[in-house]
Amino acid sequence: MRFATFIHQGLRQVGQVAPDGRTVTAFDLAPQDAGRGMLSVIEQLAKGRKLPALTGAALPLESVKLQAPIPLPRRNIWCVGRNYHAHAKELSASVFKNNSADPAAWPIVFTKVPECVVGPTDPVAMPGPAASSQIDYEAELTIVIGKGGRNIPREKAMEHVFGYTIVNDVTARDVQMRHQQWDLGKSFDTFCPMGPWIVTADELDGSNTRVRCWVNGDLRQDALTTDLIFDLPNLIETCSRGITLYPGDLIATGTPSGVGMGMTPPTWLKSGDSVRIAIDGLGEIENRFVDLHQQQSR
């Protein structure tokens, strides 16, 4: 099944998307639950409750505005760095070449703050040169946790997966390098486009799907998740080691090769650029990068 969070007639609603992806039907949810998007539904299911009843007529998808399926995660999004073999190789010749960490030994894990999440077609704000001049894109398959737990063993990890969504792990590379810890460079406002919906784990094999990314129509990233250095069970095991995962938690699994930093010379996003990400079986998101910093600073 596919589940979406959307705006219709000025109200946020949560619903089930038809198999053909052309319509969405809202759940019967209290306004405070609908306001939390799919997070409230996932939490209810984790408590053993059934899906909320569908209400009203099916709405054509073009008549609603899709939002991030979880508009405000309950806490930071777990993210994994350099987790595709080809991507690790392309960055080994970049500023990361002096990094002593062995990407094949342990997953590199960092986080993005919840407030940086925006929807699948929302604009991404360029922060301006005073904040960063090296903005990059990262297409990522993202795990949505359905059943919480701590110290989850890899052989049981997939039992904890509710489904998957798409994330663009937008990054300010100069800030990422400057502070060494990555959270600041990953967490600028609007730096986490997400969507278009969540596809449940019974309908998508996240361990074998295709991830692609285009910038202004130019294909930059194209890989299968079979190229992951650390597979999905390993990532769940790692993130839950000593830390309780909760229903609705998100784990972005890393990005393929083809990022702007890996190009020769490095090629950064600029105002007006459009980044489209598609994952087979999931759908696609597309966001335009816009120069909003001057307006916001007034």
Buried (B, 14 or more C-beta within 10 A) or exposed (E): BBBBBBEBEEEBBBBBBBEEEEBBBBBEBEEEBBBBBBBBBBBBBBEEEEEBEEEEEBBEBEEBBBBBBBBEBBEBBBBBBBBBBBBBEBBEEBEBEEBEEEBEEEBBBBBBBBBBBBBBBBBBBBBBEEEBBBBBBBBBBBBBBBBBBEEBEBEEBBEBBBBBBBBBBBBBBBBBBEEEEBBBBBBBBBBBBBBBBBBBBEEBEBBEBBBBBBBEEEEBBBBBBEBBBBBBBBBBBBBBEEEEBBBBBBBBBBBBBBBBBBBEEBBBBEBEBBBBBBBBBBBBBBBEBBBBBEEEEE
